[in-house]
Amino acid sequence: HFEISDTLAALDQYDIAIFISANAVQYSVPHWPNGLPGHVKVAAVGNKAAACLHAHGLPVDVLAQRGYNSEALLDAPLLHAVQGKQIAIIRGVGGRELLAKTLSRRGAKVNYIEVYRRLLPEQALSTVDNYQNCDIITVTSQQGLRNLIALCNDKEWLFNTALASNSQRTAALARELGFTRDIVVSSEPGDEAMAAAIANWWQSKNKAR
């Protein structure tokens, strides 16, 4: 549980609010029964966060393009002219520091508002060993990848199974941690892009047989 009500209620002191994920939106919105303060510009990293904001009737002033990540969001003109601006980054506990460091270098005062936490599940994934013949595993975050490895009892088959990811950073980490088979990376975050990447991989795999 997070004591975040007071912090979120004070969002009117900020000029820009950046939502890192759909989860960041979901766990924040209940604290604004009357919506966000009108002067606060809203930025979203990725289509899911933007769609979640729109679903709650909140406008999106800046959306990451060409990659749907922090690097793409930082290219937005609104996030270049931030000298003296107060910026809130709304996210889960932990994560990349690129946004905050870059915006601080550009002259902004940046604070994190952390509204959820990623935890290692209590239940061991020993039952995963029953699915050692699966063709591919999907992961959507570096923490999810680390948790999967930590919880899986038999890592030999896991590392020898193809992996689908939605970011090059997660794919690189998978190689570093021991995955040796095909690693498929979708063109952008989101279920549709991930499904398309897996379908293309499967077709290529079958053609090669």
Secondary structure as UniProt FT lines:
FT   HELIX           5..9
FT   HELIX           10..13
FT   STRAND          16..19
FT   HELIX           22..28
FT   HELIX           29..31
FT   TURN            33..34
FT   TURN            38..39
FT   STRAND          41..44
FT   HELIX           47..55
FT   TURN            56..57
FT   STRAND          62..63
FT   HELIX           70..74
FT   HELIX           77..79
FT   TURN            83..84
FT   STRAND          86..92
FT   HELIX           98..105
FT   TURN            106..107
FT   STRAND          109..116
FT   HELIX           126..131
FT   TURN            132..133
FT   STRAND          136..139
FT   HELIX           142..151
FT   HELIX           155..159
FT   STRAND          162..165
FT   HELIX           168..177
FT   STRAND          183..185
FT   HELIX           191..208
//
